Amino acid sequence: MDLVCDSANSMQKIPTNSSSPGKAELPLDLTGPHITAGASAAHRLYQALCEMIVSGLVKPGEPLPPSRTLAKQTGFRRNAVVTAYERLIADGFADATVGSGTFVAARIPARATEPKKPKIVVEAPKQGAFSLGCTHIDERAVQRFRAFVGRRMRAFGSEHLHYGDPRGSRELRAAIADHLLSARGLRCDPDQIMLTSGTLHALRIVLSAILKPNDQVWCEDPGYPAARNTIAHCGYRAVPVPVDQHGMRVAKGRTAGPNARAAYVTPSHQFPLGVQMSMPRRLELLDWAKQVGAFVLEDDYDSEFRYDGAPLMSLAGIDHLQRVIYMGTFAKTLFPGLRIGYCALPERLIGDVTAARAALDRFPGTLMEGAVADMLNSGAFAANLKRVRKLYREARDALAETLEARSDGALSVPVPSQGLHLVARFDPSVELSVAAEAKRAAGAEGWLLADTYSRARPLPGFVLGFSGHAVPQLVASAERLARESRAALRVKGKSARRA
Ligand SMILES: Cc1ncc(COP(=O)(O)O)c(C=O)c1O
C-alpha cells in the first residue's frame, strides 16, 4: 500500500513522554510492498504503522508504545519515531492525549473502512477423462510445427510491423481454401475466407454484420451451449428449435422464430446428439433461408474426424456459399491454444463482415499464421490427422464398449461415426437426477446431457469427450461411471417403490 499523506504541515506535537505502556512489541512489517524503498526512516516507519493499523493488526483505541520503546524495537532514532507518530496523528490514524500517550484512532480512515472486495474465482476448464475440448497432437506433428515456427521466427520481418488485412494473411487463407475443397467439397476463393480466433469469434463477427440487436437466431435444441451463450451475450435472441433424427426441425423453427434472419446449426454431426442432418432437411433449411433472406451459420467443428464412411458434403458446399456461412476451427484438428479458426463467406457478405471484423478487433495476430500455413501446405497437417484419427477411434471404441458392458443395460451408448465425443443415455423414463447423481458420485467430467437442452424435454444421460485422453484412464473412468449409474438407478428405484 502506498498511502499518500499531504497533511504533513498540519501535524500536531505529540506527547513523547507518555506514561502509557502500549504494546510491548508492535507487529510491524518494515519490508513489505507497502514500504517505499529508499524513503526516509520516518516515512518507512509511518508506512509500516499505517499498514499495521489499516489491516487491523492493532484495534481502534489501542495504545501505541512510547516513542522511546518503539525506537528500541525498530532500531530507528527516536526523532524518526516522533515524526512518524506526528504524521499518523495528522492523517487521522492515531490520537494523542498529553499525559496518556498515543492511541490508534477510534475511526480509521482508508482501507480498514473500505468494503471488502469480493473474491473473484475463475475456474479453468477441467482436463480429466471425459472433459470435452482436449486434443492429442502427434509427436511428429509437434516437431514439424516447432520447426515451422522456428523458421518463421528467424525470418521475422516487416510483414508483422504494420496493421494487416482484417481477414488475416492471404497465405493461410489460400491454404485453408485448398483444405476445404479437398476435405469438405467446398469451393471458395481465399478472398472469401476470414481467419478468426475460433468458432465463437467467427459467430460473433458474422452475426454483428448481418443482424440488428435483439434479432432472433434459430439454435438447435439440444445444442452447443457455448454458441447459445455467445448469441445471447451479443444481444440477440437464441430461439430453441427442436432436433430429431434428421437434424433441426425447420418447420418448428418457422413457428418458434418466424422473424429470425439467422440459424446456427451443426449439420454434419449435431452437437451433442451426433445425428447427421438429412438431405431433405438440408434443402428445407436452405429454402427457408432463401425465402426470408436469412443466413445459415454452419459450425463444422469435427468433420475431419470421420471414422466410418465418407462425410456428407458440407451444407455450404451444397449451397455454393450463397446463404450459408461456413465456420471451421483448428481447435480440434491441431490444438485449442492456437486460437485460430476461420469462416468462409458468401461473396455478398465479404464487405460487411470485413468491416465488422475491423471494428471489433482490427485483424488477427500474424505470428502463427505462417507456421499453420506451412503445416497445411507441407502435408504435416493431413498426416497428423490420419494418425490422430486412429487414436481417437480406439478411444471411442474403448469408452463405448466399457460403458455398455459395465452398465448392465443402464446406459445405451450409440457409437458415433464422427467426432470427439459420445452420448451415453439412460432410458428416457429415468429421472434427470439419476444422471446427475451418478456423475457426481463417479467424480466424472464431461457434461450432463440435460445441460445442453433449452426448451425441449431433456433426456437423462451424459456427453463424454474421448479425444486427448489416454485409453486406460478413459476405461477406468468409464467403469466408475457405469458402476455409479447402476447404483443411482437402484437407489431411485427403491425410493420410487417406497413412495
Ligand atoms: C460444437 C462446437 N463448435 C465449435 C467448437 C470449437 O470452438 P472454438 O473454435 O471457438 O474453440 C467446439 C469445441 O468444443 C464445439 O464443441
The ligand as an SDF file (V2000), in Angstrom:
LIG
                    3D

 16 16  0  0  0  0  0  0  0  0999 V2000
  -19.9650  -27.5760  -31.3110 C   0  0  0  0  0  0  0  0  0  0  0  0
  -18.6090  -26.9290  -31.2470 C   0  0  0  0  0  0  0  0  0  0  0  0
  -18.3060  -25.9650  -32.1120 N   0  0  0  0  0  0  0  0  0  0  0  0
  -17.1040  -25.3570  -32.1040 C   0  0  0  0  0  0  0  0  0  0  0  0
  -16.1390  -25.7030  -31.1930 C   0  0  0  0  0  0  0  0  0  0  0  0
  -14.7920  -25.0230  -31.2480 C   0  0  0  0  0  0  0  0  0  0  0  0
  -14.8740  -23.7400  -30.7940 O   0  0  0  0  0  0  0  0  0  0  0  0
  -13.6090  -22.7460  -30.8840 P   0  0  0  0  0  0  0  0  0  0  0  0
  -13.0940  -22.8070  -32.2760 O   0  0  0  0  0  0  0  0  0  0  0  0
  -14.2120  -21.4260  -30.5610 O   0  0  0  0  0  0  0  0  0  0  0  0
  -12.6090  -23.2060  -29.8960 O   0  0  0  0  0  0  0  0  0  0  0  0
  -16.4090  -26.6870  -30.2560 C   0  0  0  0  0  0  0  0  0  0  0  0
  -15.3980  -27.0230  -29.2540 C   0  0  0  0  0  0  0  0  0  0  0  0
  -15.5250  -27.8480  -28.3950 O   0  0  0  0  0  0  0  0  0  0  0  0
  -17.6720  -27.3250  -30.2910 C   0  0  0  0  0  0  0  0  0  0  0  0
  -17.9690  -28.2920  -29.4150 O   0  0  0  0  0  0  0  0  0  0  0  0
  1  2  1  0
  2  3  1  0
  2 15  2  0
  3  4  2  0
  4  5  1  0
  5  6  1  0
  5 12  2  0
  6  7  1  0
  7  8  1  0
  8  9  2  0
  8 10  1  0
  8 11  1  0
 12 13  1  0
 12 15  1  0
 13 14  2  0
 15 16  1  0
M  END
$$$$
